[in-house]
Amino acid sequence: MNRLASDRRTLLAAVALSASVGLAGGALGAYAIYSRFGPSERVVTQLVTTTGPSSGAAPITVTGIAQQKAAGVVQVVTQPQSVSVLAPGAAGFASGFLVSPDGLVVTSVHALEGATNLRITTADGRAYPGLVVRADAAHGIALLRAVGAQGLTPLSISNTAPRAGDLVLAVAHPPFSSLTVSTGTVSSTGGTLTLSDGEPQLESVIEVDGTPDPRDDGAPLLSGAGDVVGVVVNAGAASPGIVAMSAQAAAGLVARATGSAQSQPTFGVDSSLLDPATAAAAGVPPGALVVSVAAGGPAAQGGLLPRDIVTSVDTTPIDETHPFDAVALGLDVEQQVTLGVWRAGKTLSVALTVGSS
């Protein structure tokens, strides 16, 4: 324990979502929990830095994380509401989360479809008019402003993307419920997804092996440390599990809105992650398979072609934690990079200047 204390690290583990089921109706209660959350016992582990001794620390449960972060989760009301139309399952409600004390809110673009009147309400009953500040269609994220808000409790966005196998939770405040929690295990990151015909392809998608709740659209996806690692979207039939968009894209959107960044970095290309197993089956290297190249964009100007496989950006190999996405890679507009590219059996180096959108 002394060695662990000197490292100031502790492995926090807790059993959560356990249920106490009585003799009468016990089977039905257990089934309801399983159908909503998956297995009735869920362990969340996260290696975190602490400032005190490792012994004697209270365990962190899913419920504890959700309750700690609940004040930063908001309702996004997209249609006028009244007593005459208000009922469980009523339309016009989505989720979001605060990223600044003065009312900047991140949600999903999908959650705003059909919006006619925006209001943002907090867990303690405050309500504010809502405005759309910015949107990032490629990553499916929107940034709103709760007009006149002050002194609110924001959530922290993680600096790192989740990895396959991480246990995560989505926390929401749907109508007629003080708090809902959905849990699952990250099954893949860095992929692409189209929610429905006619909609743009989403980049840097996180997929979670868990039961989705349509009411979580726009909600934060939290790590075991309570940091935001994704923005949940209601994927409908496009995916059987929980789907979330990149938290790093959300952080970039906030930075542009607050003036610390002015434009959206882009490669001007649509691509799909090519994992090592699939690449081996096709006899090609892993990386990002270029699906299409935007005319006149950075990739086109650099000579990138459809069916190319981008294997690296500068010295960073392309994989699920480092997708071929300028935002996810933390690049800046006008930054010059060198791509490692496989094309028809040949390895090339392609110079490219990151563009803006």
Summary of the structure (lengths in Angstrom):
residues: 357
radius of gyration: 21.5
end to end distance: 51.3
largest distance: 69.1
contacts: 1189
relative contact order: 0.12
helix: 17%
strand: 38%
